[in-house]
Amino acid sequence: ALEREGTVQRILDDRDKRSAILQTFTTHYVTIENLIASTTYRFRIGEGIDTIFDQQSQPYEVRTGTSLSDPPSPYSAQGLILTSSRAPAIGSMVFMELPGGQRISSLVTSSGNWIIPLSTVRDQQLASWLPYDRSSTTYTLNVEGGVEGRADAVVTSAGDRPVPPIVLGQSYDFRQGRDPVGIASSVRPT
C-alpha cells in the first residue's frame, strides 16, 4: 500500500494489473505511476491478506526526484534471460546500475526478453540525467529469478544492444564482447 498525506492506495504486481486476476508469483514487480515530483511517499509491502512487510511496524519511505526537462536521446539496453533448461525465465527481474546512477530494473517478458531505458537514468540524488559513455561504460546486471535462481553479468555499453543471453545460475563477463559458449546457439526464437 502506498501512502501520501493520509491517502492510501493499493498497487498490484504488474502482471496482475495486465491480467486483472490475482496470481501467485515467486517474484514480485510493482510499477507505481503518476507520482508527484519532490514528494515523500510511504509504503508497506503486503502478501496475501495478513502478511505485511515494513520496517519494524513503520512504513518504508522514499522521496521522488525533481522534474527534469530535455531528456537525452533514447537509448536502451536489452537482452534475453533463460532458465537452466534454456526456457524463457518469465517473471525474473533484471537490475542494473550505471556508475554514479540510480538502480533501475525490468521485468522479463514471456519470451524471456528485457529492456531498460538507459537514456533516462538519473544520478543517485535524482537531481539530473546521468551522463555516461554509450560506447565504453562498464556496469553490472543482476538477475533475480526467484526459485529459478540468480545470475550476474558484467557488461559494457558497447555490447548491450543486445546483451548476449544470460542463463540463471551463471555469472558472465561480457567486457570482451564474447558470447558464452553454447548459450546463443541453444536459444530458439519464440
C-alpha positions as CSV (number, residue, x, y, z in Angstrom):
1,A,0.0,0.0,0.0
2,L,1.3,3.4,-1.0
3,E,0.6,6.3,1.4
4,R,0.8,10.1,0.8
5,E,-0.8,12.7,3.0
6,G,-3.3,10.4,4.6
7,T,-4.3,8.8,1.3
8,V,-3.7,5.0,0.9
9,Q,-3.5,3.3,-2.4
10,R,-3.2,-0.4,-3.1
11,I,-1.0,-1.3,-6.0
12,L,-0.8,-4.7,-7.6
13,D,2.0,-6.6,-9.2
14,D,2.4,-5.5,-12.9
15,R,1.4,-8.9,-14.1
16,D,-1.8,-8.8,-12.0
17,K,-2.6,-5.4,-13.5
18,R,-2.4,-6.8,-17.0
19,S,-4.5,-9.9,-16.3
20,A,-6.9,-8.4,-13.8
21,I,-6.7,-11.6,-11.9
22,L,-4.6,-12.0,-8.7
23,Q,-2.0,-14.7,-9.3
24,T,0.8,-16.4,-7.3
25,F,4.4,-15.5,-8.2
26,T,7.8,-16.3,-6.7
27,T,9.0,-12.8,-7.6
28,H,7.0,-9.6,-7.5
29,Y,7.4,-6.5,-9.7
30,V,5.4,-3.3,-9.0
31,T,5.4,-0.1,-11.1
32,I,4.0,2.9,-9.4
33,E,2.8,5.6,-11.8
34,N,1.7,9.2,-11.7
35,L,3.9,10.1,-8.8
36,I,4.4,13.8,-7.9
37,A,7.9,15.2,-8.2
38,S,9.8,16.1,-5.0
39,T,7.2,14.3,-2.8
40,T,7.7,11.8,0.1
41,Y,5.8,8.6,-0.2
42,R,5.5,5.9,2.5
43,F,4.7,2.2,1.7
44,R,4.3,-1.2,3.1
45,I,4.5,-4.4,1.2
46,G,1.7,-6.9,1.6
47,E,1.5,-10.5,0.7
48,G,-1.9,-12.2,0.8
49,I,-4.3,-10.8,3.3
50,D,-2.4,-10.9,6.6
51,T,1.3,-10.6,5.9
52,I,2.8,-7.1,5.9
53,F,6.5,-6.3,5.4
54,D,7.7,-2.9,6.7
55,Q,10.5,-1.5,8.9
56,Q,9.6,-2.7,12.4
57,S,6.0,-1.5,12.2
58,Q,7.0,1.7,10.4
59,P,6.4,2.1,6.6
60,Y,9.3,2.4,4.2
61,E,9.8,5.9,2.9
62,V,11.0,7.2,-0.5
63,R,11.2,10.7,-2.0
64,T,10.7,11.3,-5.7
65,G,13.2,13.4,-7.6
66,T,12.6,16.8,-9.1
67,S,11.0,17.3,-12.5
68,L,13.7,17.2,-15.3
69,S,13.4,18.5,-18.8
70,D,15.2,17.8,-22.1
71,P,15.9,14.1,-21.7
72,P,18.9,12.7,-23.6
73,S,18.2,11.0,-26.9
74,P,16.7,7.5,-26.4
75,Y,19.0,4.6,-25.7
76,S,18.2,1.2,-24.2
77,A,20.0,-1.9,-23.1
78,Q,18.2,-5.2,-23.8
79,G,18.7,-8.9,-23.7
80,L,17.4,-12.4,-23.0
81,I,17.2,-14.3,-19.7
82,L,16.8,-18.1,-19.7
83,T,16.3,-20.8,-17.1
84,S,18.9,-23.5,-16.7
85,S,16.8,-25.7,-19.0
86,R,17.0,-22.8,-21.6
87,A,13.4,-21.8,-21.3
88,P,12.5,-18.1,-21.1
89,A,12.9,-17.0,-17.4
90,I,9.5,-15.5,-17.3
91,G,9.0,-13.1,-14.3
92,S,12.6,-12.8,-13.5
93,M,13.8,-9.3,-12.8
94,V,16.9,-7.6,-14.3
95,F,18.6,-4.9,-12.1
96,M,21.4,-2.6,-13.3
97,E,23.2,0.5,-12.1
98,L,25.4,2.7,-14.2
99,P,28.3,4.1,-12.2
100,G,27.0,7.1,-10.3
101,G,23.4,6.4,-11.3
102,Q,20.2,5.2,-9.7
103,R,19.4,1.5,-9.7
104,I,16.8,0.6,-12.4
105,S,15.1,-2.6,-13.4
106,S,13.0,-4.5,-15.9
107,L,10.6,-7.5,-15.7
108,V,11.5,-10.4,-18.0
109,T,8.7,-11.0,-20.5
110,S,7.0,-14.3,-21.5
111,S,9.6,-14.6,-24.4
112,G,12.5,-14.1,-21.9
113,N,13.3,-10.6,-23.1
114,W,14.0,-7.5,-21.1
115,I,14.7,-3.8,-21.9
116,I,15.9,-1.0,-19.8
117,P,16.0,2.6,-21.0
118,L,19.4,3.9,-20.1
119,S,19.0,7.4,-21.5
120,T,16.6,8.4,-18.7
121,V,18.7,7.2,-15.8
122,R,19.3,9.8,-13.2
123,D,22.2,10.4,-10.9
124,Q,22.0,8.8,-7.4
125,Q,20.5,12.0,-6.0
126,L,17.8,12.0,-8.7
127,A,18.8,15.6,-9.5
128,S,20.0,15.3,-13.1
129,W,20.2,12.9,-16.1
130,L,23.3,10.7,-15.7
131,P,26.0,11.3,-18.3
132,Y,27.8,8.2,-19.4
133,D,29.8,7.0,-22.4
134,R,27.5,4.9,-24.7
135,S,30.5,3.1,-26.1
136,S,32.7,2.2,-23.1
137,T,30.8,2.4,-19.8
138,T,31.1,-0.8,-17.7
139,Y,28.2,-1.9,-15.4
140,T,26.8,-5.0,-13.9
141,L,23.4,-6.7,-14.4
142,N,21.9,-8.7,-11.5
143,V,19.1,-11.1,-12.4
144,E,16.7,-12.4,-9.7
145,G,14.7,-15.4,-10.8
146,G,13.1,-16.4,-7.5
147,V,13.1,-20.2,-7.2
148,E,14.8,-20.5,-10.6
149,G,18.0,-18.8,-9.2
150,R,20.1,-15.7,-9.9
151,A,22.6,-14.6,-12.5
152,D,25.2,-11.8,-12.7
153,A,26.9,-10.2,-15.7
154,V,29.5,-7.5,-16.3
155,V,28.6,-5.6,-19.4
156,T,29.8,-2.6,-21.4
157,S,27.6,-0.1,-23.1
158,A,29.2,-1.1,-26.4
159,G,27.7,-4.6,-26.1
160,D,24.3,-4.1,-24.6
161,R,22.1,-4.0,-27.7
162,P,21.6,-6.8,-27.1
163,V,23.5,-8.3,-24.2
164,P,24.3,-11.9,-25.0
165,P,21.8,-14.4,-23.5
166,I,22.1,-14.9,-19.7
167,V,21.2,-18.2,-18.0
168,L,20.1,-18.2,-14.4
169,G,22.6,-19.8,-12.1
170,Q,25.6,-18.4,-14.1
171,S,28.0,-15.5,-13.9
172,Y,29.3,-13.7,-17.0
173,D,31.9,-11.2,-18.0
174,F,30.9,-9.7,-21.4
175,R,33.5,-6.9,-21.4
176,Q,35.4,-8.6,-24.2
177,G,32.2,-8.9,-26.3
178,R,32.4,-12.7,-26.2
179,D,29.3,-14.9,-26.2
180,P,29.4,-17.7,-23.6
181,V,30.0,-21.0,-25.4
182,G,26.8,-22.8,-26.2
183,I,24.3,-20.2,-24.9
184,A,23.3,-18.3,-28.0
185,S,23.4,-21.3,-30.2
186,S,20.9,-23.1,-27.9
187,V,18.4,-20.2,-27.9
188,R,15.5,-20.7,-30.2
189,P,13.4,-17.6,-31.3
190,T,9.9,-17.5,-29.9
